[in-house]
């Protein structure tokens, strides 16, 4: 959302509805010839029908469902924004729906967007390890001048089957938006949330953070990343914890690099709360071919050759160093075999889901997700693309593929808090 979001309410709302699967053309009619995509998903299977955006995947670590994979997405049903929860018990080879969140603040065309799902690795307040949290932006369907956006947090104690409202993380003033929450638990045991904020008149967007000791009360609002050039938009945080206790964050910074509209950066923290100077944009991620990932990054931890394992990165576009799209665009993920070395290029691997016509919009390969299989040999990949034509339903697609090649063995190193690296 933050990558190409502008302060033009109608454009934002239209984009959100498109992501949610609404048609721009009348039911039963053919789209204009100019809207027909020359090719769509070359490799991958459709996960669900009905419109999907912001897929997220985690592996459960606690309770009866330990080892199962859960995937969440936002959708749009009967003029309401909702979340759907899917489960896989066969390492991402198939999924079935097991839960749904119907937030009243997303009903009646208010809409939901930009969600995340998280399993607590340790107790926070009265929530034991294994409690699931879901958060997303409600109230995105109003005109930009009238929008009353908030980030709403929901809780599940039964592996995503049922959910109850927990708290409002932030209520934005009328007009600006708050987007793309991301959870982690700090070294001090506090629940930390990072999100993108449009509300500062000095910044078109900046990244901020808050924390909570119980999931109910959110305090200590703090700027995480910002830039004095008004149009620069940092956002879309993704955080994982390495086995040595270091926290790694990836994010996009849009409108800063003239050759790449939404360059992907990373930075580290020793405690999950202090991320350093907010004016320091961090370290750019590059691939071993000299290409650069652009836009909507998400990250996962996996076992690997070193003590800190490896990191897997999904993103929207892959670009050449001086602009233009790289050969692996829409067909690759990135892997860091040495997460402690921020400046080392990441290697490209074939993406399990491959998008042919990936030129960047609010659906195609937008905010994908990755998760390693339990043995660490393969990666589960979920992303979105149009089912039939541009402007039609935006659907979720999934696939599983090797990280190092078929049959590659992986060491037994594990992260400190969960298999998903959260």
N, C-alpha and C positions, 0 to 999 in steps of 0.2 A: 504493500500500500504506500509506504513512504517513498519508494523509488521514483514514481512518476506522478505523485499526488500533487496537485496544485490547489490554490485556494479559489476554486471555482466549483461551487456546490453542485451544479447540475452535472458536471463531468465526474465528480466523485461518486455521486449517487448512481449514475448510469454505469460506471465501472463496477461498483459493488453489486448491482443487480445482474450485470453480465456474469460476474464471477459466480454468483449464486445460481445461475442457470436459467434466468428468465430469457425469453426470446424477444428480439427486437422486431421480428417479423411476425405476422399473424399466424396462428396455428393452422397448419394445413397448407400454407403457401410456400413456394420456393423462394430462397433468398436471392437478392440481386446477383447477377453473374460476377460482379466485382467483389462480392463478399465470399465467394467460394474459395476455400483454401486449396492450394495446389497439392498439398499432402499434409497429413496430420501425424498420428502416432505410428511410427514404423515398427516399433518394438515395445511390447507391454500389453497388459490386459486391463480392461475397465474394472475399477473397483466397485463403483455404484453408479446408478443413474438417478438424475434428479438435481444435478448442479452441485458443485463442490468448490471450495477455496480454502487456502491455508491448511493443507494437510499437515498433521504432526503425528509422529510415531514414537512410542516408548516401549520398553520391555518391563513388565512387572517384576518386582524383586521380593515382594513380601506376600504372605497369606496364601490362600488356596490357589490363586491364579499365578503364582510365581513362575516365570519363564514365558508366559503368554505375551503376545504383542498386541498393544492397543493403538488404534489410529483414530484421530478426531479430525473433523472437518466442519466448516460452517456451510450452511445451505439456506435456501429460501423457499418456504412452503406456505401457501395460503396467505400471502402478503406478510409473512413473518420470518424474521431471521432466526435460525435455530442451529444448534450443534448436533451432530450425529457421531456416535461412538461405535467403532467397529473393532472386532477381535480376530486375531489369527492364532491358531493353535498348531500350525504346521510351518512355522518360520517364514511367514509371508507369502506362502504359495496360494493361500485363499483367505478371504475375510468374510465375516458375517456381522450384521448389526446387532449390538447388544444393549445400546442405550441411546438416550436422547435428552437434550437440555432445551427446555422451553422457557426462556427468560421473558417475563412480562414486559420488560423494557425493550425487547426486540420484536414484540408483536405489533400488529396494526400498522404495518409499513415502516416501523421504526428501524428495524434491521439490526443484524449482528455482523461483526467483521473481525478478522485479524486475531484469531484465537490461538491458544496454546494449551497443552495438557502436560501435567507434571505429577510424578509420584514422589512423595516426601521420603527422603533417604533416612530421616531421623525424626524423632518427635519434635513438634513445634506446638506450644500451648497444649490444648487437649487433643491434638491430632497426632496419633501414633505414626510411626514409620509405615509406609504402605498406603496412607491416605492419598487419594487422588484429588488434584486441584485442576480446575479448568478456568480459564479467564479469557474474556474477549470484550471488544468494544460494542456497547449497545447504543442505540439512538443515532445510527449513521444515515438513516433514510431521509432525514429532514433536509430542507434547503440549508446551504452553508451558513446563511445569516441567522437561521432559526435553530440549527442543530444544537441539541443538548446531549453531548456524548459523555459516556462514563465507561470505565473498565470495571466489569462485574466478575466476581470470583465465586465459583461453585465448588462444592465438595462431594466426593463419593467415598463411602466406606465399604462398598461391595464390588470392587474391581470394575467400576464404570457402569454398573447396571442401573442404579438409581442415583439421583443427584439432588442436593438441597443447596439453596442460596446461602453463601457464607458472608460476603461483605462487598462493599463498593470500594475499590482501591483508590479511584480518583473520580471526581465529578468535574468535568471541564466547564468553564463558563460558556454561555451561549455563543455559538459560532465556531470557535476552534475545536480541533479534534485531538483525541488521545488514542494511540494506536499500538498494536503489536506488543503486548506484554510478554515478558520472559521471566521465568522463575529460576532461582537457585537458593540454596541454603548456605549462609556464610559460615566461616570457621567458628564464629561465636554462637552458632545455632539459631540465628535469626532468618526468617523468610525474607528474601530480597526479591524485588521485582523491578525490572527495567522496562521502560516504555518510551515511545516517540511522542513528543508534545509539540503541537502547533500553536500554543497559546501565548508565547512570549513575543511581544511586538518587535523585539530586536532580532528575532530569528524566525525564518520561515518554518524551520523545525529544528529541534534539538533533542538529544536523548537525556532522559532523567531517570532517577531511581528513588525508590522508597523502601522501607523495611517494616517488618511486623514480628512481634513476639508470639502472636496468637492467630494470625490470619484474619483477625477482625478489625484491628486498629492499625492504620498505616501512618507512619511518621517519618520525619527526617528527610523530607524532599531535598534532593541534591542533584545538581547538574553532572552528567556523566561525560558527554561529548557535545561540543558546540563550536561554532566558527563565527567570526565577526562579519564575514560576508553574508548578507541577509539570505540570499538564495540557497546557500549550502545547507543540505538536509542530511544529517546523520540519523540513522535509525535502524530498525529491524535487528535488534540484538539477538544473538544466540550464545548461550553459555554452557560450558561443560567443565567438569573438574577432573584433573589428571591424577594418576595414582600418587604422585609426590605431594599432592595438596594444592598445587597451583590451579587457579581458575583461568580459563581461556575464553575470550569473547570474540566473536566475529560479528560484523555489521557492515552496512553499506554507507557510503558518504556520497550523496548525489550533488551534482552541479558544482563540483570542485575541480575535477580533472577535465580539461577541455577535450581530451580525446576519448574519455570514458565517462558517460553520464552518471554512473552509479558504481564507483570502484569499491571493491570489497577489502576491508581492513581487518586487522586483529590486534588484540592487546591482552595483557595478563594482569592478574591480581593475586596477591598472596592470601587474601582473606575473603574474596567474593563481595566486598563492599567498597574498598578503596581501589579505584581503577586509575589513579594518577591524575595528571593535569588534564582537565576537560578540553583544553585548547590543542592538546597533542592528538592529532588524528590517528596515530598508531602506525602500524606496519602494513604496507600493501601486500596482498597475497598474489603471487604469480605462479604460473605452472612451469614444468620443466621444458616446455616447448617455447617459453617466452610469452605465452598468452596470459590474459588476465580475466578472472571471473568478474562478472558485473551483476549486481542487483540481487535482492531477496535471498541472502545467504542463510543457510541453516547448517548445523554442525552435529556430529555424533562422535563418540569415543568408541574405539575398537581395540582388541588385543593387537599387539604388534611386536616388532623385533626388539624394541628397547624397553627400558623400565617404565616409560610413560605411555607405552602403547602407541597408537596412531590415531589421527583424526581424519574423519571423512567430511567432505564439504559438498553440499548441493547448492545450486545458484541458478540464476535465470539464463544469462548469456555468457559466452566465452569470446573475448575480443582479442584482436591483434594489438601489439604494443602501441602502435601509432594510429589506432582506430580501425574500424571495419571488423567483420566477424571472422573468428579463427576457424580452421577446418573442423575442430571438435565441437563447435557450437551446437547445443541441443543433443549431444551424443556422449558427453563425458561428465564424470564426477572427478573430484580432486582428492588426493590422499597425501597426508603428511606423515611420514614414517619417523619423524623426529620433532614432535610438537614443542620441545623446549627451544628449538632453533627457529625463532620467528622469521628470520630473513631467508631461510632455505626454501627454494622453490618446491611446490607440491607437484606430485606426479599425476598425470591424467590417466584415468581408467575408463573403459567403456561403461556408459550408464545402462542399467537394466531397462529403463524406459527411455526411448529415443524419439525425439521430436524433429521431424524433417524441416518444417517451415517455422523456425524459431527466430523471429525478428523482434520480439519484445512487445508485449501488450499486457493487459490485466488478467489474461488467462494463461497463455502459452508458457509453460514451464515457470509459472509465477509462484514463488515461495514454496519450493518443493521440500521434501524431507527425506532423510536417510537414517537407517538403523542397522547395525551389524547383526548378522545371525549369531546365535548363542555361541557357536564354536569359533567365531571371529573370522571365518574363511570367506564369507559372502556378505553382500550388502542388500538390504531391502530398500527399495526406492519407490517413493510415491510422488507423483507430480500431476499437473493439470494441463489439459488441452481441450479444444473444442471437439465435440464428437463428430460433427459433420461439416460445419461451416463457421466462419467468423461471425460472431454475433449470436450464434446459437448457444445451446447449453455448454457450459464449461464443466467438464467431468474429470474425476480423479482416475488415474491410471497407475498400475503398480507392476513391479517386476523384481526378480532376485538375480544377482549376478556375482561372480567371483571378484574378490579384491586383488588377489595376486595371480589368478589363473586357477583352472580347475584342479582341485585336490591339494591346494597349497595348505601347508600346516601353519598354525599360529601358536605362539607361546601362550602360557596360561596367565599372564599378567591381567589383573582386574583393576578397575578404578576403585577409589576409596568408598564411594557412596552407592553406586548402582551400576548395573551392566550398561545402562544407557548413558552413563557418564554424567548424570545430572547432579 
